[in-house]
Amino acid sequence: MLDNINLTKIIEGDGILITIVGYIVVFISLTLLFLFINYLTKFLVSRQSKRLQAKGEKIKSGDELEVSGEIIAAISAAIHLHFAEIHDFENTVLTIERVKKPYSPWSSKLYGLRQYPKR
């Protein structure tokens, strides 16, 4: 079994190697994710253009199938407003009323512990 001194030497010696491997793994995974999303959009656009051509519509290029930024902003604003209306807006009115409590010996100062006993 390794004691603490040997374990810290192993971690200190391999710390740079672990850091470099971690950076490489993250960089490769982000690159693969970017490529996947990029090729997925191209695949979906080509598939949609093939469907439209099969229906008989003429398309010059795949650029016509892409949605502009203004349309995306309008759709996202409409979705946001739709979900904002779902919540109920209730008027909350806080009222504080004084409640007269009956006498309770638990809170009485007469029975405190600072009274000196009679001798």
C-alpha positions as CSV (number, residue, x, y, z in Angstrom):
1,M,0.0,0.0,0.0
2,L,1.3,3.5,-0.9
3,D,1.8,5.9,1.9
4,N,1.1,9.6,1.5
5,I,4.7,10.6,0.6
6,N,4.9,8.2,-2.3
7,L,1.4,9.2,-3.5
8,T,2.3,12.9,-3.6
9,K,5.5,12.2,-5.5
10,I,3.5,10.2,-8.1
11,I,0.9,13.0,-8.4
12,E,3.5,15.7,-8.7
13,G,5.5,13.8,-11.3
14,D,2.6,12.9,-13.4
15,G,0.6,16.1,-12.9
16,I,1.8,17.8,-16.0
17,L,1.1,14.7,-18.1
18,I,-2.4,14.4,-16.7
19,T,-3.0,18.1,-17.4
20,I,-1.8,17.7,-21.0
21,V,-3.9,14.6,-21.6
22,G,-6.9,16.3,-20.2
23,Y,-6.5,19.3,-22.5
24,I,-6.1,17.0,-25.5
25,V,-9.2,15.0,-24.7
26,V,-11.3,18.2,-24.2
27,F,-10.0,19.7,-27.5
28,I,-10.6,16.6,-29.5
29,S,-14.1,16.1,-28.1
30,L,-15.0,19.8,-28.9
31,T,-13.6,19.4,-32.4
32,L,-15.7,16.2,-33.0
33,L,-18.8,17.9,-31.6
34,F,-18.3,20.9,-33.9
35,L,-17.8,18.6,-36.9
36,F,-20.9,16.6,-36.0
37,I,-23.1,19.6,-35.7
38,N,-21.7,21.1,-38.9
39,Y,-22.2,18.0,-41.0
40,L,-25.6,17.3,-39.4
41,T,-26.9,20.7,-40.6
42,K,-25.5,20.1,-44.1
43,F,-27.1,16.7,-44.2
44,L,-30.5,18.0,-43.1
45,V,-30.4,20.8,-45.7
46,S,-29.5,18.4,-48.5
47,R,-32.2,16.0,-47.4
48,Q,-34.8,18.7,-47.3
49,S,-33.8,20.0,-50.8
50,K,-34.1,16.4,-52.2
51,R,-37.6,16.2,-50.7
52,L,-38.6,19.5,-52.3
53,Q,-37.1,18.5,-55.7
54,A,-39.1,15.2,-55.5
55,K,-42.3,17.2,-55.0
56,G,-41.4,19.2,-58.1
57,E,-40.2,22.5,-56.6
58,K,-37.1,24.0,-58.2
59,I,-34.3,25.0,-55.8
60,K,-31.1,26.7,-57.0
61,S,-28.9,26.0,-54.0
62,G,-29.1,24.9,-50.4
63,D,-28.7,28.5,-49.2
64,E,-32.3,29.2,-49.9
65,L,-33.3,26.6,-47.3
66,E,-31.4,28.3,-44.5
67,V,-33.3,30.6,-42.1
68,S,-32.1,34.1,-41.6
69,G,-31.2,35.6,-38.2
70,E,-34.2,37.9,-38.1
71,I,-36.6,35.0,-38.5
72,I,-34.8,33.0,-35.7
73,A,-35.0,36.1,-33.4
74,A,-38.7,36.5,-34.1
75,I,-39.5,32.9,-33.5
76,S,-37.5,32.8,-30.2
77,A,-39.2,36.0,-29.0
78,A,-42.6,34.5,-29.8
79,I,-41.7,31.4,-27.9
80,H,-40.5,33.4,-24.9
81,L,-43.7,35.5,-24.8
82,H,-45.8,32.3,-25.1
83,F,-44.1,30.7,-22.1
84,A,-44.2,33.9,-20.1
85,E,-48.0,34.0,-20.4
86,I,-48.4,30.5,-18.9
87,H,-47.5,31.6,-15.4
88,D,-50.3,33.0,-13.3
89,F,-49.8,36.5,-12.0
90,E,-51.5,36.8,-8.7
91,N,-51.7,39.9,-6.6
92,T,-50.2,39.1,-3.3
93,V,-51.5,41.3,-0.4
94,L,-49.8,40.8,2.9
95,T,-51.8,41.8,5.9
96,I,-50.4,41.8,9.4
97,E,-52.9,41.6,12.2
98,R,-52.2,41.8,15.9
99,V,-53.3,38.7,17.7
100,K,-53.9,39.1,21.4
101,K,-52.4,36.1,23.1
102,P,-53.7,34.8,26.4
103,Y,-51.4,34.9,29.4
104,S,-48.8,32.1,29.5
105,P,-46.5,31.5,32.4
106,W,-43.9,30.2,30.0
107,S,-43.0,33.7,29.0
108,S,-43.5,35.3,32.3
109,K,-40.4,37.0,33.8
110,L,-41.7,36.4,37.4
111,Y,-40.6,32.8,37.2
112,G,-37.1,33.5,36.0
113,L,-34.1,31.7,37.3
114,R,-32.4,34.8,38.8
115,Q,-34.5,34.9,41.9
116,Y,-32.5,34.1,45.0
117,P,-33.9,31.4,47.2
118,K,-35.1,32.2,50.7
119,R,-32.7,31.0,53.5
